[in-house]
């Protein structure tokens, strides 16, 4: 039983939530089945301390001491408790939703003709909506549902000549749809940029055209403006004014945004910096690092209390590039437990490997890499990138050349990578192979020296487009070329 979904889900509940679930199960309104109450009590007693007690035979004997063992009877009792857990979790979500209770009460009163109750509670909800601090999707949706009830009550039971509520109903539906359309479109575009996926953006162009034409109608709707700006920063990546507007919102308007919108604003601003860094604009490295540090200190980088594994990685990479090794090691240890449970071990070991590689502790880096398990394409790519760099640093040419071949085949055959990403990795592997081949050459006594070859390769990489890991390639060439590169650069400046 310890491997059952019921036990696994119960273990994920914190102490306070477990206690609330116990009250829920023991409430006669929600449950009158005695055996489910006993089962929950038994599981709470042993599931964290003595899992041997969760043997199905032992559990059945505790619940049904007078009966012969029945797998079906035990399964039915577990199923009943699992259904109660699902209902409880749904109830928790209902209680967490702003305005949910008031809206359902209004709708009940309307459909059951309890109009005194309806009008009384409508005034209360209207005041709450007016005092709500954010004009986000929760507000627009709640206002729409409130008006959906009250507008039709007015038309059918008061004075049908009064139409202002119907107009307001339509206006708030537009705002809710516009905001949600822009917000979800941001996520779709992000997915297309990261993985090989395509989406149908139904009505998006019409929505954007409408917003641009009617922007004066939405001057007070900061949330709509926010997601419009984010979407434009994704679709028109080459226009810096969109990112500058995101920075302005971060500085001047962030307190007017809901927690989710604040988090999205930070996340997309960070992602813009990442994309610029990947294009070779190194000025964004320090800016992004400072954004991450700010997000850690004010909590905006977290989602439901958790730190995204890719933010964990990006912070580590930047800290290493900027030489902030002590800060980065402290960060990795401090925030390890804030990672989602499933990718936690992978993420921690990969990033510890990266830190050790950056500190030239190559054996320790390999030790951590051996503990990484591939969970998706991004981990596989990142793992191979770091393994390649570590082999190069150790001078293990045989392992490196073998990895270059298998890595290239993986990239060619992978169907989840976009065409652009495949091209970027193909270019990277081509230059990495040239780098390795030059490294293998004996020191020449005639013609170009090895250092001059590294310098020439640096210039090729510097001018190349569509390439990932540019920083590693350029930095490695620079270190290998030494004075030869300085001479070449000086000659070019003179010309």
C-alpha positions in Angstrom: 0.0 0.0 0.0 2.9 2.3 0.6 3.3 2.7 -3.2 -0.3 3.5 -3.8 -1.4 6.9 -5.2 -3.4 7.4 -2.0 -0.4 7.2 0.3 1.9 9.1 -2.1 -0.7 12.0 -2.3 -1.2 12.0 1.5 2.5 12.3 2.1 2.7 15.4 -0.1 0.3 17.3 2.3 1.9 19.5 4.9 1.0 19.2 8.5 -1.6 21.9 8.5 -3.3 20.5 5.4 -3.3 17.0 6.8 -5.1 18.1 9.9 -7.7 20.0 7.8 -8.2 16.9 5.7 -8.8 14.8 8.9 -11.5 17.3 9.9 -13.0 17.1 6.5 -13.1 13.2 6.5 -14.6 13.2 10.0 -17.3 15.7 9.0 -20.7 13.9 8.7 -21.7 16.4 5.9 -18.9 15.1 3.7 -18.4 11.6 4.9 -20.5 9.1 6.9 -18.3 6.0 6.1 -16.7 4.8 9.3 -14.0 2.7 7.7 -12.5 5.6 5.7 -12.1 7.5 8.9 -10.3 4.5 10.5 -8.1 4.1 7.4 -7.0 7.7 7.4 -6.1 7.5 11.1 -4.1 4.3 10.5 -2.2 5.9 7.5 -1.4 9.1 9.5 0.0 6.9 12.3 2.4 4.8 10.2 3.0 6.2 6.7 5.9 8.5 7.8 7.4 6.3 10.6 6.9 2.6 9.9 6.0 1.7 6.3 6.1 -2.0 7.1 2.8 -1.4 8.8 1.3 -0.4 5.4 1.3 -4.0 4.3 -2.2 -4.6 2.8 -2.8 -7.7 5.0 -2.0 -5.7 8.1 -4.1 -2.7 7.1 -7.1 -5.0 6.2 -6.8 -6.8 9.6 -6.9 -3.5 11.4 -10.0 -2.3 9.5 -11.9 -5.6 9.3 -10.7 -7.8 12.2 -13.6 -10.2 11.9 -13.4 -10.8 8.2 -11.2 -12.9 5.8 -8.8 -10.9 3.7 -10.6 -9.3 0.7 -8.5 -7.3 -1.8 -11.7 -5.8 -3.3 -13.0 -4.6 0.0 -9.7 -2.9 0.9 -9.5 -1.4 -2.6 -13.0 0.0 -2.2 -12.2 1.6 1.2 -9.0 3.1 -0.3 -10.9 4.4 -3.3 -13.5 6.0 -1.0 -10.8 7.8 0.9 -9.1 8.9 -2.3 -12.3 10.4 -3.6 -12.7 12.3 -0.3 -9.1 13.6 -0.8 -9.9 14.8 -4.3 -13.0 16.5 -3.0 -11.1 18.1 -0.2 -8.4 19.4 -2.5 -11.0 20.9 -4.8 -12.6 22.5 -1.8 -9.3 24.1 -0.8 -8.9 25.5 -4.3 -12.5 26.9 -4.1 -11.7 28.6 -0.8 -8.5 30.0 -2.3 -10.2 31.6 -5.3 -11.1 35.3 -4.7 -14.9 36.0 -4.7 -15.8 32.4 -5.4 -18.2 32.0 -2.4 -20.0 35.3 -3.1 -20.4 34.6 -6.8 -21.9 31.2 -6.3 -24.2 32.6 -3.6 -25.4 35.3 -6.0 -26.0 32.7 -8.7 -27.9 30.4 -6.3 -30.1 33.2 -5.1 -30.9 34.3 -8.7 -31.8 30.8 -10.0 -33.9 30.0 -6.8 -35.7 33.4 -6.9 -34.4 34.5 -3.5 -34.2 38.2 -4.6 -33.9 39.8 -1.2 -30.8 37.7 -0.6 -29.5 38.5 -4.1 -29.7 42.2 -3.8 -28.3 42.3 -0.3 -25.3 40.2 -1.1 -24.8 42.0 -4.5 -24.1 45.3 -2.7 -21.6 43.6 -0.5 -19.8 41.9 -3.5 -19.8 45.2 -5.5 -18.0 46.9 -2.6 -15.5 44.1 -2.4 -14.8 44.3 -6.2 -14.4 48.0 -6.0 -11.9 47.7 -3.2 -9.9 44.8 -4.8 -6.4 46.2 -5.3 -5.7 44.6 -8.7 -7.3 44.9 -12.1 -6.2 41.4 -13.1 -8.0 38.4 -14.7 -9.5 37.4 -11.3 -11.1 40.8 -11.0 -12.4 41.0 -14.6 -13.8 37.4 -14.4 -15.5 38.1 -11.1 -16.9 41.4 -12.3 -18.2 39.7 -15.4 -19.9 36.9 -13.4 -21.3 39.5 -11.0 -22.8 41.5 -13.9 -23.9 38.4 -15.7 -26.2 37.7 -12.8 -27.2 41.3 -11.9 -27.7 42.5 -15.5 -30.2 39.8 -16.2 -31.9 40.2 -12.9 -32.4 43.9 -13.7 -33.7 43.2 -17.2 -36.1 40.4 -16.1 -37.2 41.5 -12.7 -36.7 45.3 -12.4 -36.6 47.7 -15.3 -35.6 46.4 -18.8 -35.1 50.0 -20.0 -32.0 50.2 -17.8 -29.2 48.8 -19.9 -26.0 50.1 -18.3 -25.3 46.8 -16.6 -25.6 44.9 -19.9 -23.1 47.3 -21.4 -20.8 46.8 -18.4 -21.2 43.1 -18.6 -20.0 43.1 -22.2 -17.1 45.5 -21.5 -15.8 43.3 -18.7 -16.1 40.2 -20.8 -14.0 42.0 -23.4 -11.4 42.9 -20.9 -11.3 39.4 -19.4 -11.0 37.8 -22.9 -8.4 40.4 -24.0 -6.2 39.9 -21.0 -6.4 36.1 -21.0 -5.8 35.9 -24.8 -2.6 38.0 -24.5 -1.4 36.2 -21.4 -1.8 32.7 -22.9 -0.4 33.9 -26.2 2.8 34.9 -24.3 3.1 31.3 -23.1 2.5 29.8 -26.5 5.1 32.0 -28.2 7.6 31.1 -25.4 7.0 27.4 -26.0 7.6 27.8 -29.7 10.9 29.6 -28.9 12.0 26.8 -26.6 10.9 23.6 -28.2 9.8 22.3 -31.6 6.1 23.2 -31.4 3.6 25.2 -33.4 0.2 26.7 -32.3 -2.8 28.1 -33.9 -3.3 31.7 -32.7 -6.9 32.0 -33.4 -8.1 35.7 -33.4 -4.8 36.9 -32.1 -4.0 39.3 -35.0 -7.6 40.7 -34.7 -7.2 41.1 -31.0 -3.9 43.0 -31.4 -5.3 45.2 -34.1 -8.3 46.0 -31.9 -6.2 46.8 -28.9 -3.9 49.1 -30.9 -6.9 51.0 -32.4 -8.9 51.2 -29.1 -6.0 51.6 -26.7 -7.6 54.7 -25.2 -10.3 52.4 -23.8 -7.8 50.5 -21.7 -5.6 53.3 -20.3 -6.4 52.2 -16.7 -6.0 48.5 -17.5 -2.3 48.0 -16.5 -2.5 44.2 -16.7 -3.6 44.2 -20.3 -0.8 46.7 -21.2 1.7 44.4 -19.3 0.9 41.2 -21.3 0.7 43.2 -24.6 4.2 44.5 -23.9 5.5 41.0 -23.0 4.0 39.5 -26.1 5.6 42.2 -28.3 9.0 41.6 -26.6 8.7 38.0 -27.6 7.4 38.6 -31.2 9.6 41.6 -31.9 12.7 40.6 -30.2 14.9 43.0 -32.2 13.0 46.1 -30.9 14.5 47.1 -27.5 11.7 49.5 -26.7 9.5 46.6 -25.5 12.1 45.4 -23.0 12.7 49.0 -21.9 9.0 49.3 -21.2 9.1 46.1 -19.1 11.9 47.6 -17.1 9.9 50.7 -16.6 7.0 48.7 -15.3 9.3 46.8 -12.9 10.5 50.1 -11.5 7.4 52.2 -11.5 4.3 50.0 -11.6 5.1 46.7 -10.0 3.1 47.4 -6.8 -0.1 47.8 -8.9 0.2 44.2 -10.2 -1.1 41.0 -8.7 1.5 38.4 -7.4 1.1 36.3 -10.5 1.6 39.3 -12.8 4.7 40.5 -10.8 6.1 37.0 -11.2 5.4 37.0 -15.0 6.9 40.4 -15.4 10.1 39.3 -13.7 10.2 36.0 -15.6 9.7 37.5 -19.1 12.1 40.3 -18.4 14.7 37.7 -17.4 14.0 35.6 -20.4 14.5 38.6 -22.7 18.0 39.0 -21.2 18.7 35.3 -21.6 17.8 35.5 -25.3 20.0 38.6 -25.8 22.9 36.8 -24.0 22.5 33.8 -26.3 22.8 36.2 -29.3 26.2 37.3 -27.9 25.2 40.6 -26.2 27.3 40.1 -23.0 26.2 43.4 -21.5 23.0 41.7 -20.4 24.8 39.2 -18.2 25.3 41.5 -15.2 21.9 43.0 -15.7 20.3 39.6 -15.7 22.3 38.5 -12.6 21.1 41.5 -10.7 17.5 40.9 -11.8 17.8 37.3 -10.4 19.2 38.5 -7.1 16.4 41.0 -6.8 13.9 38.3 -7.6 15.4 36.0 -4.9 15.3 38.8 -2.3 11.7 39.9 -2.9 10.3 36.5 -3.7 9.0 37.4 -7.2 11.1 34.7 -8.8 9.2 31.9 -7.0 6.0 30.3 -8.3 3.8 28.9 -5.5 6.9 29.0 -3.3 9.1 27.0 -5.7 12.1 28.0 -7.8 12.0 27.0 -11.4 14.9 24.6 -12.3 15.9 26.7 -15.3 16.1 29.8 -13.2 18.3 27.8 -10.8 20.5 26.9 -13.7 20.7 30.4 -15.2 21.6 31.9 -11.9 24.4 29.4 -11.5 25.8 30.0 -15.0 25.8 33.7 -14.5 27.3 33.6 -11.1 30.2 31.4 -12.5 30.7 33.7 -15.6 30.9 36.7 -13.3 33.3 35.0 -10.9 30.8 35.0 -8.0 31.8 31.5 -6.9 31.2 31.8 -3.1 27.8 33.5 -3.6 26.8 30.8 -6.2 27.8 27.9 -4.0 25.8 29.4 -1.1 22.9 29.9 -3.5 22.9 26.3 -4.7 22.8 24.9 -1.2 20.3 27.5 0.2 17.7 27.2 -2.5 18.1 23.4 -3.3 15.0 22.6 -1.3 12.9 25.3 -3.1 13.2 23.3 -6.3 10.3 21.1 -7.4 10.8 17.6 -6.0 10.9 15.7 -9.3 13.8 17.6 -11.0 15.6 18.5 -7.7 18.4 15.9 -7.7 19.1 16.3 -11.4 19.2 20.1 -11.2 21.3 20.2 -8.1 23.9 17.8 -9.4 24.1 19.4 -12.9 24.6 22.9 -11.4 27.2 21.7 -8.8 29.0 20.1 -11.8 28.9 23.5 -13.6 30.2 25.3 -10.5 33.1 22.8 -10.0 34.0 23.0 -13.7 34.1 26.8 -13.5 36.4 26.5 -10.4 38.6 24.1 -12.4 37.7 21.2 -10.1 37.1 18.9 -13.1 37.1 15.6 -11.3 34.4 16.8 -8.9 32.5 18.1 -11.9 32.5 14.7 -13.5 31.4 13.1 -10.2 28.3 15.3 -10.1 27.6 14.7 -13.9 27.5 11.0 -13.3 24.5 11.5 -11.0 22.5 13.4 -13.6 19.6 11.6 -15.3 18.1 12.8 -18.5 14.5 14.1 -18.0 14.1 16.0 -21.2 15.8 17.5 -24.3 17.2 20.5 -22.4 18.9 18.5 -19.8 20.4 16.2 -22.4 21.8 19.2 -24.3 23.1 21.0 -21.2 24.6 17.8 -19.9 26.5 17.1 -23.1 27.7 20.8 -23.3 29.2 20.6 -19.8 30.6 17.1 -20.4 32.2 18.3 -23.6 33.8 21.2 -21.8 35.0 19.1 -19.0 36.7 16.5 -21.3 38.4 19.3 -23.1 39.7 20.8 -19.9 41.0 17.4 -18.8 42.7 16.8 -22.1 40.7 13.6 -22.7 40.8 13.8 -26.5 39.5 10.3 -27.1 36.4 10.7 -24.9 35.9 14.2 -26.4 36.0 13.1 -30.0 33.6 10.2 -29.3 31.2 12.6 -27.5 31.3 15.0 -30.4 30.1 12.3 -32.8 27.3 11.0 -30.6 26.2 14.5 -29.7 26.0 15.4 -33.4 23.9 12.3 -34.2 21.6 13.1 -31.3 21.0 16.6 -32.6 20.4 15.4 -36.1 17.9 12.8 -35.1 16.0 14.7 -32.4 12.5 15.6 -33.5 11.8 17.8 -30.5 14.4 20.4 -31.4 13.4 23.3 -33.6 15.2 23.8 -36.9 16.9 26.9 -35.6 18.1 25.1 -32.5 19.5 22.2 -34.5 21.4 24.7 -36.7 22.8 26.5 -33.6 24.0 23.2 -32.1 25.3 21.9 -35.4 27.4 25.0 -35.8 28.6 24.8 -32.2 29.7 21.1 -32.6 31.5 22.0 -35.9 33.6 24.7 -34.2 34.1 22.5 -31.1 35.6 19.8 -33.3 37.9 22.3 -35.0 39.0 23.5 -31.6 39.8 19.9 -30.5 41.6 19.2 -33.8 43.9 22.2 -33.4 44.5 21.2 -29.8 45.8 17.8 -31.0 48.2 19.3 -33.5 51.9 19.0 -32.7 53.7 22.3 -32.1 54.7 23.4 -35.6 58.1 24.8 -36.6 56.9 26.2 -39.9 53.8 27.9 -41.1 51.1 29.0 -38.7 51.6 28.2 -35.1 48.9 26.5 -33.0 48.3 29.8 -31.3 47.7 31.5 -34.6 45.3 28.8 -35.6 43.3 29.3 -32.4 43.3 33.1 -33.1 42.0 32.6 -36.6 39.3 30.2 -35.3 38.3 32.8 -32.7 37.7 35.3 -35.5 35.6 32.8 -37.4 33.5 32.1 -34.3 33.2 35.8 -33.5 31.7 36.5 -36.9 29.5 33.4 -37.0 25.7 33.5 -36.6 23.3 31.0 -35.1 25.5 29.4 -32.6 25.0 28.3 -29.0 27.7 28.2 -26.3 29.5 31.0 -28.0 31.0 32.2 -24.7 32.8 28.9 -24.1 34.1 28.7 -27.7 35.4 32.2 -27.7 36.8 32.1 -24.2 38.6 28.8 -24.9 40.1 30.1 -28.2 41.2 33.3 -26.4 43.0 31.3 -23.7 44.7 29.0 -26.2 45.7 31.7 -28.6 47.2 34.1 -26.0 49.4 36.8 -27.5 48.7 35.6 -31.1 45.1 36.8 -30.7 46.1 40.1 -29.3 48.4 40.6 -32.2 45.7 39.6 -34.7 43.2 42.0 -33.2 45.7 44.8 -33.1 46.4 44.3 -36.8 42.7 44.4 -37.7 42.3 47.6 -35.7 45.2 49.2 -37.6 43.7 48.2 -40.9 
